[in-house]
Amino acid sequence: MLKIVSFTICPFVQRVTAALEAKKIPYEIEYISLSDKPEWFLELSPNGQVPLMLTENGTALFESDAIIEYIEDEYGPLEQNVSNEQRALDRAWSYLASKHYLVQCGTMSSKDASTFTEREAKLKAAFAKVEKQLSDHSRFFKSDTLSNVDIAWLPLLHRAAIIKQHVGYDLLCEFPKMQQWQQALLDTGLTDKSVADNFIEKFSDYYLTNTYLEAGKDIQNASCDTSSCCG
């Protein structure tokens, strides 16, 4: 059986576990502390980062992009009959997502308004590009069929949903099509299946405690029409 080595709230790990859950591939998972990494983990992971995947042959794979490609190569794609051109385009949109995981993490961990605003602007710039790409007539990024692009953006959209639910601030307030996409992904159940049972607790302790977001309702979606998207 596949084994994933993880840090509980890591978005790169969730991208991998969501891909496995979407394809119903069994796996086991072990959580470690990034502040006290076990020696066995450091020996297996060249970059010292999670996710780390141990294949059924015992090979240690690292870097989430490479792991996602291995899952597709080994177990088959989520979508059938995708052209090489489209596959390359899908990977590009997926890379755009993963490049912004740490941007979102930095935004969420901001301690003051100016830092939060500066970091959020970078995140919203990426969201604006996606908003233009999305269709009004499809559940997911490209169509009504789940794809690797959806899996790549799922960690970002999941975290935005948690923030809105717990503190009332909507990172997607200006992006109605992204909101619809977010809800479609939440409805699949993959967001809950791809994280630990105590994910919300750990996430809240890290990002919604002693941060600017902790102010919650005191933060205003100033550029939004609250009657249409921030209620």
VODOBA-327115 format. One record per residue (C-alpha): x negated, y negated, z negated; chain; residue in one letter. Coordinates in nm, 4 decimals, padded with zeros to 6 digits. Each point is the difference from the previous one (the first is absolute). Example, Ala and Ser with C-alpha at 12.3 -4.5 7.8 and 13.67 -1.06 7.14 Angstrom:
2
lumba x = -01.2300; y = 00.4500; z = -00.7800; c = A; r = A
lumba x = -00.1370; y = -00.3440; z = 00.0660; c = A; r = S
END
This chain:
231
lumba x = 00.0000; y = 00.0000; z = 00.0000; c = A; r = M
lumba x = -00.1124; y = -00.3562; z = 00.0689; c = A; r = L
lumba x = -00.1159; y = -00.2018; z = -00.2980; c = A; r = K
lumba x = 00.0074; y = -00.3778; z = -00.0314; c = A; r = I
lumba x = -00.2122; y = -00.1893; z = -00.2499; c = A; r = V
lumba x = 00.1688; y = -00.3253; z = -00.0887; c = A; r = S
lumba x = 00.0288; y = -00.3121; z = -00.2110; c = A; r = F
lumba x = 00.3628; y = -00.0380; z = -00.1088; c = A; r = T
lumba x = 00.0860; y = -00.3327; z = 00.1662; c = A; r = I
lumba x = -00.2306; y = 00.0141; z = 00.3035; c = A; r = C
lumba x = 00.1809; y = -00.0963; z = 00.3247; c = A; r = P
lumba x = -00.2564; y = 00.1856; z = 00.2126; c = A; r = F
lumba x = 00.0897; y = 00.3203; z = -00.1840; c = A; r = V
lumba x = 00.3718; y = -00.0619; z = 00.0409; c = A; r = Q
lumba x = -00.0462; y = -00.0271; z = 00.3736; c = A; r = R
lumba x = -00.1493; y = 00.3504; z = 00.0000; c = A; r = V
lumba x = 00.2545; y = 00.1561; z = -00.2351; c = A; r = T
lumba x = 00.2876; y = -00.1607; z = 00.1934; c = A; r = A
lumba x = -00.1333; y = 00.1571; z = 00.3201; c = A; r = A
lumba x = -00.0150; y = 00.3400; z = -00.1707; c = A; r = L
lumba x = 00.3491; y = -00.0424; z = -00.1449; c = A; r = E
lumba x = 00.1408; y = -00.1059; z = 00.3378; c = A; r = A
lumba x = -00.1329; y = 00.3186; z = 00.1567; c = A; r = K
lumba x = 00.0894; y = 00.2128; z = -00.3068; c = A; r = K
lumba x = -00.3586; y = 00.1183; z = -00.0386; c = A; r = I
lumba x = -00.0644; y = 00.1416; z = -00.3485; c = A; r = P
lumba x = -00.2856; y = -00.1505; z = -00.2003; c = A; r = Y
lumba x = -00.1199; y = -00.0460; z = -00.3528; c = A; r = E
lumba x = -00.1272; y = -00.3246; z = -00.1446; c = A; r = I
lumba x = -00.2436; y = -00.0941; z = -00.2747; c = A; r = E
lumba x = -00.0190; y = -00.3494; z = -00.1432; c = A; r = Y
lumba x = -00.3263; y = -00.1526; z = -00.1165; c = A; r = I
lumba x = -00.1019; y = -00.3274; z = -00.1601; c = A; r = S
lumba x = -00.1883; y = -00.2305; z = 00.2335; c = A; r = L
lumba x = -00.1724; y = -00.1597; z = -00.2974; c = A; r = S
lumba x = -00.1367; y = 00.3367; z = -00.1103; c = A; r = D
lumba x = -00.0416; y = 00.2087; z = 00.3132; c = A; r = K
lumba x = -00.0838; y = 00.3664; z = -00.0645; c = A; r = P
lumba x = -00.3400; y = 00.1190; z = 00.1189; c = A; r = E
lumba x = 00.1576; y = 00.2757; z = 00.2113; c = A; r = W
lumba x = 00.2020; y = -00.2651; z = 00.1851; c = A; r = F
lumba x = -00.3058; y = -00.2151; z = 00.0707; c = A; r = L
lumba x = -00.1805; y = 00.3041; z = 00.1365; c = A; r = E
lumba x = 00.2863; y = 00.0698; z = 00.2415; c = A; r = L
lumba x = 00.0887; y = -00.3554; z = 00.1065; c = A; r = S
lumba x = -00.2726; y = -00.1822; z = 00.1952; c = A; r = P
lumba x = 00.1671; y = -00.3383; z = -00.0517; c = A; r = N
lumba x = 00.1122; y = 00.0653; z = -00.3567; c = A; r = G
lumba x = 00.3553; y = -00.0974; z = 00.0911; c = A; r = Q
lumba x = 00.3417; y = 00.1623; z = 00.0103; c = A; r = V
lumba x = 00.1699; y = 00.1606; z = 00.1765; c = A; r = P
lumba x = -00.2102; y = 00.3103; z = 00.0216; c = A; r = L
lumba x = 00.1534; y = 00.3053; z = 00.1644; c = A; r = M
lumba x = -00.1254; y = 00.3531; z = -00.0433; c = A; r = L
lumba x = 00.1138; y = 00.2090; z = 00.2956; c = A; r = T
lumba x = 00.1029; y = 00.3631; z = -00.0288; c = A; r = E
lumba x = -00.3567; y = 00.0839; z = 00.1047; c = A; r = N
lumba x = -00.1360; y = -00.2118; z = -00.2844; c = A; r = G
lumba x = -00.1313; y = -00.2783; z = 00.2219; c = A; r = T
lumba x = 00.0070; y = -00.3410; z = -00.1681; c = A; r = A
lumba x = 00.1507; y = -00.2674; z = 00.2247; c = A; r = L
lumba x = -00.0148; y = -00.3697; z = -00.0860; c = A; r = F
lumba x = 00.1322; y = -00.3298; z = 00.1436; c = A; r = E
lumba x = 00.3790; y = -00.0109; z = 00.0373; c = A; r = S
lumba x = -00.0071; y = -00.0687; z = 00.3753; c = A; r = D
lumba x = -00.2060; y = 00.3140; z = 00.0594; c = A; r = A
lumba x = 00.2215; y = 00.2061; z = -00.2309; c = A; r = I
lumba x = 00.3145; y = -00.1126; z = 00.1796; c = A; r = I
lumba x = -00.1514; y = 00.0965; z = 00.3354; c = A; r = E
lumba x = -00.1001; y = 00.3399; z = -00.1426; c = A; r = Y
lumba x = 00.3562; y = 00.0639; z = -00.1199; c = A; r = I
lumba x = 00.1337; y = -00.0792; z = 00.3467; c = A; r = E
lumba x = -00.2647; y = 00.2082; z = 00.1783; c = A; r = D
lumba x = 00.0354; y = 00.2976; z = -00.2349; c = A; r = E
lumba x = 00.3745; y = 00.0077; z = -00.0652; c = A; r = Y
lumba x = 00.1429; y = -00.1744; z = 00.3034; c = A; r = G
lumba x = 00.1280; y = -00.3560; z = 00.0544; c = A; r = P
lumba x = 00.3132; y = -00.1496; z = -00.1511; c = A; r = L
lumba x = 00.1090; y = -00.0934; z = 00.3526; c = A; r = E
lumba x = -00.0160; y = 00.2165; z = 00.3080; c = A; r = Q
lumba x = -00.1059; y = -00.1004; z = 00.3515; c = A; r = N
lumba x = -00.1794; y = -00.3185; z = -00.0960; c = A; r = V
lumba x = -00.2340; y = -00.1272; z = 00.2720; c = A; r = S
lumba x = -00.3655; y = -00.0670; z = -00.0733; c = A; r = N
lumba x = 00.0635; y = -00.3689; z = 00.0586; c = A; r = E
lumba x = 00.2889; y = -00.0074; z = -00.2459; c = A; r = Q
lumba x = -00.1968; y = 00.2036; z = -00.2532; c = A; r = R
lumba x = -00.2819; y = -00.2537; z = 00.0158; c = A; r = A
lumba x = 00.2486; y = -00.2838; z = -00.0435; c = A; r = L
lumba x = 00.1564; y = 00.1790; z = -00.2971; c = A; r = D
lumba x = -00.3407; y = 00.0351; z = -00.1605; c = A; r = R
lumba x = -00.0666; y = -00.3697; z = 00.0509; c = A; r = A
lumba x = 00.3228; y = -00.0986; z = -00.1755; c = A; r = W
lumba x = -00.0822; y = 00.2501; z = -00.2743; c = A; r = S
lumba x = -00.3462; y = -00.1507; z = -00.0448; c = A; r = Y
lumba x = 00.1606; y = -00.3418; z = -00.0347; c = A; r = L
lumba x = 00.2001; y = 00.1386; z = -00.2912; c = A; r = A
lumba x = -00.2887; y = 00.1654; z = -00.1811; c = A; r = S
lumba x = -00.2139; y = -00.3128; z = 00.0400; c = A; r = K
lumba x = 00.2575; y = -00.1842; z = -00.2083; c = A; r = H
lumba x = 00.0318; y = 00.2446; z = -00.2906; c = A; r = Y
lumba x = -00.2691; y = -00.1809; z = -00.1951; c = A; r = L
lumba x = 00.1392; y = -00.3359; z = 00.1087; c = A; r = V
lumba x = 00.3304; y = 00.0947; z = -00.1603; c = A; r = Q
lumba x = -00.1757; y = 00.1358; z = -00.3085; c = A; r = C
lumba x = -00.1868; y = -00.3288; z = -00.0354; c = A; r = G
lumba x = 00.3213; y = -00.1977; z = 00.0416; c = A; r = T
lumba x = 00.1815; y = 00.2033; z = -00.2632; c = A; r = M
lumba x = -00.2855; y = -00.0281; z = -00.2503; c = A; r = S
lumba x = -00.0313; y = -00.3783; z = 00.0342; c = A; r = S
lumba x = -00.0077; y = -00.1812; z = -00.3330; c = A; r = K
lumba x = 00.1128; y = -00.3468; z = 00.1100; c = A; r = D
lumba x = 00.2225; y = -00.1699; z = 00.2558; c = A; r = A
lumba x = -00.2708; y = -00.1355; z = 00.2287; c = A; r = S
lumba x = -00.1780; y = 00.3354; z = 00.0285; c = A; r = T
lumba x = 00.3296; y = 00.1797; z = 00.0565; c = A; r = F
lumba x = 00.1070; y = -00.2432; z = 00.2721; c = A; r = T
lumba x = -00.3341; y = 00.0190; z = 00.1808; c = A; r = E
lumba x = -00.0067; y = 00.3794; z = 00.0005; c = A; r = R
lumba x = 00.3678; y = 00.0370; z = 00.0850; c = A; r = E
lumba x = -00.0499; y = -00.2168; z = 00.3089; c = A; r = A
lumba x = -00.2403; y = 00.2598; z = 00.1435; c = A; r = K
lumba x = 00.2501; y = 00.2762; z = -00.0702; c = A; r = L
lumba x = 00.2866; y = -00.1928; z = 00.1563; c = A; r = K
lumba x = -00.2053; y = -00.0658; z = 00.3127; c = A; r = A
lumba x = -00.0132; y = 00.3760; z = 00.0572; c = A; r = A
lumba x = 00.3687; y = 00.0382; z = -00.0839; c = A; r = F
lumba x = 00.0870; y = -00.2668; z = 00.2571; c = A; r = A
lumba x = -00.1753; y = 00.1982; z = 00.2729; c = A; r = K
lumba x = 00.1967; y = 00.3115; z = -00.0924; c = A; r = V
lumba x = 00.3277; y = -00.1931; z = -00.0145; c = A; r = E
lumba x = -00.0477; y = -00.0996; z = 00.3655; c = A; r = K
lumba x = -00.0679; y = 00.3616; z = 00.0951; c = A; r = Q
lumba x = 00.3022; y = 00.1544; z = -00.1701; c = A; r = L
lumba x = 00.3247; y = 00.0625; z = 00.1827; c = A; r = S
lumba x = 00.3452; y = -00.0844; z = -00.1341; c = A; r = D
lumba x = 00.1256; y = 00.3336; z = 00.1254; c = A; r = H
lumba x = -00.2458; y = 00.2528; z = -00.1489; c = A; r = S
lumba x = -00.0207; y = 00.1408; z = -00.3508; c = A; r = R
lumba x = -00.3766; y = 00.0309; z = 00.0039; c = A; r = F
lumba x = -00.2939; y = -00.1793; z = 00.1572; c = A; r = F
lumba x = 00.0438; y = 00.1316; z = 00.3527; c = A; r = K
lumba x = 00.3259; y = 00.1927; z = 00.0048; c = A; r = S
lumba x = 00.2293; y = 00.2069; z = -00.2187; c = A; r = D
lumba x = -00.2774; y = 00.2587; z = -00.0334; c = A; r = T
lumba x = -00.2542; y = -00.0257; z = -00.2800; c = A; r = L
lumba x = -00.3562; y = -00.0560; z = 00.1233; c = A; r = S
lumba x = -00.3499; y = -00.0401; z = -00.1394; c = A; r = N
lumba x = 00.0471; y = -00.3766; z = 00.0193; c = A; r = V
lumba x = 00.2891; y = 00.0255; z = -00.2458; c = A; r = D
lumba x = -00.2124; y = 00.2130; z = -00.2319; c = A; r = I
lumba x = -00.2816; y = -00.2563; z = 00.0124; c = A; r = A
lumba x = 00.2271; y = -00.2913; z = -00.0926; c = A; r = W
lumba x = 00.1938; y = 00.1947; z = -00.2636; c = A; r = L
lumba x = -00.2345; y = -00.0839; z = -00.2940; c = A; r = P
lumba x = 00.0260; y = -00.3729; z = 00.0737; c = A; r = L
lumba x = 00.3779; y = 00.0070; z = 00.0310; c = A; r = L
lumba x = 00.0408; y = 00.2225; z = -00.3061; c = A; r = H
lumba x = -00.1989; y = -00.2377; z = -00.2199; c = A; r = R
lumba x = 00.1963; y = -00.2970; z = 00.1307; c = A; r = A
lumba x = 00.3223; y = 00.1788; z = -00.0956; c = A; r = A
lumba x = -00.1242; y = 00.0680; z = -00.3524; c = A; r = I
lumba x = -00.0954; y = -00.3644; z = -00.0492; c = A; r = I
lumba x = 00.3401; y = -00.1184; z = 00.1194; c = A; r = K
lumba x = 00.1815; y = 00.2484; z = -00.2232; c = A; r = Q
lumba x = -00.1999; y = -00.0740; z = -00.3135; c = A; r = H
lumba x = -00.0763; y = -00.3721; z = 00.0162; c = A; r = V
lumba x = 00.2339; y = -00.1321; z = 00.2679; c = A; r = G
lumba x = -00.2633; y = -00.1294; z = 00.2402; c = A; r = Y
lumba x = 00.0285; y = 00.1160; z = 00.3614; c = A; r = D
lumba x = -00.3232; y = 00.0171; z = 00.2004; c = A; r = L
lumba x = 00.2183; y = 00.0689; z = 00.3055; c = A; r = L
lumba x = 00.2374; y = -00.2881; z = -00.0541; c = A; r = C
lumba x = -00.0769; y = -00.1637; z = 00.3342; c = A; r = E
lumba x = 00.0092; y = 00.3240; z = 00.1966; c = A; r = F
lumba x = 00.3506; y = 00.1498; z = 00.0404; c = A; r = P
lumba x = -00.1033; y = 00.2710; z = 00.2445; c = A; r = K
lumba x = -00.2739; y = 00.1132; z = -00.2362; c = A; r = M
lumba x = 00.2589; y = 00.0134; z = -00.2779; c = A; r = Q
lumba x = 00.2131; y = 00.2333; z = 00.2098; c = A; r = Q
lumba x = -00.3029; y = 00.2133; z = 00.0792; c = A; r = W
lumba x = -00.0917; y = 00.0061; z = -00.3675; c = A; r = Q
lumba x = 00.3464; y = 00.1263; z = -00.0931; c = A; r = Q
lumba x = -00.0125; y = 00.2686; z = 00.2696; c = A; r = A
lumba x = -00.3291; y = 00.1282; z = -00.1430; c = A; r = L
lumba x = 00.1329; y = -00.0098; z = -00.3559; c = A; r = L
lumba x = 00.3027; y = 00.1995; z = 00.1161; c = A; r = D
lumba x = -00.2240; y = 00.2838; z = 00.1222; c = A; r = T
lumba x = -00.1044; y = 00.0719; z = -00.3593; c = A; r = G
lumba x = -00.3661; y = 00.0084; z = 00.1011; c = A; r = L
lumba x = -00.0895; y = -00.2947; z = -00.2219; c = A; r = T
lumba x = 00.0944; y = 00.1900; z = -00.3160; c = A; r = D
lumba x = -00.1277; y = 00.3384; z = 00.1175; c = A; r = K
lumba x = -00.3447; y = -00.1385; z = 00.0890; c = A; r = S
lumba x = -00.0853; y = -00.1432; z = -00.3430; c = A; r = V
lumba x = -00.0413; y = 00.1320; z = -00.3535; c = A; r = A
lumba x = 00.2940; y = 00.0153; z = -00.2396; c = A; r = D
lumba x = -00.1530; y = -00.2801; z = -00.2072; c = A; r = N
lumba x = -00.0844; y = -00.2179; z = 00.3009; c = A; r = F
lumba x = 00.2388; y = -00.2848; z = -00.0866; c = A; r = I
lumba x = -00.1328; y = -00.0161; z = -00.3551; c = A; r = E
lumba x = -00.3637; y = -00.0036; z = 00.1127; c = A; r = K
lumba x = 00.0727; y = -00.2501; z = 00.2768; c = A; r = F
lumba x = 00.1825; y = -00.2336; z = -00.2381; c = A; r = S
lumba x = -00.2768; y = 00.0192; z = -00.2589; c = A; r = D
lumba x = -00.2577; y = -00.0976; z = 00.2605; c = A; r = Y
lumba x = 00.1780; y = -00.2494; z = 00.2246; c = A; r = Y
lumba x = 00.2991; y = -00.1285; z = -00.1961; c = A; r = L
lumba x = -00.1711; y = -00.0610; z = -00.3330; c = A; r = T
lumba x = -00.2163; y = -00.3067; z = -00.0652; c = A; r = N
lumba x = 00.0292; y = -00.1061; z = 00.3655; c = A; r = T
lumba x = 00.1689; y = -00.2863; z = 00.1799; c = A; r = Y
lumba x = 00.2699; y = 00.2411; z = 00.1159; c = A; r = L
lumba x = 00.0883; y = 00.0698; z = -00.3624; c = A; r = E
lumba x = 00.1724; y = -00.3383; z = 00.0034; c = A; r = A
lumba x = 00.2500; y = 00.1649; z = 00.2308; c = A; r = G
lumba x = 00.3043; y = -00.2213; z = 00.0311; c = A; r = K
lumba x = -00.2105; y = -00.3110; z = -00.0540; c = A; r = D
lumba x = -00.1602; y = 00.0613; z = 00.3400; c = A; r = I
lumba x = 00.2109; y = -00.1452; z = 00.2764; c = A; r = Q
lumba x = 00.0265; y = 00.1205; z = 00.3597; c = A; r = N
lumba x = -00.0111; y = -00.3651; z = 00.0980; c = A; r = A
lumba x = -00.0008; y = 00.0509; z = 00.3761; c = A; r = S
lumba x = 00.2967; y = 00.2374; z = -00.0059; c = A; r = C
lumba x = 00.3676; y = -00.0533; z = 00.0228; c = A; r = D
lumba x = 00.0861; y = 00.1813; z = -00.3209; c = A; r = T
lumba x = 00.3586; y = 00.0495; z = 00.1079; c = A; r = S
lumba x = -00.1115; y = 00.2197; z = 00.2883; c = A; r = S
lumba x = -00.2929; y = 00.2052; z = -00.1218; c = A; r = C
lumba x = -00.1024; y = -00.0582; z = -00.3601; c = A; r = C
lumba x = 00.3120; y = 00.0686; z = -00.1974; c = A; r = G
END
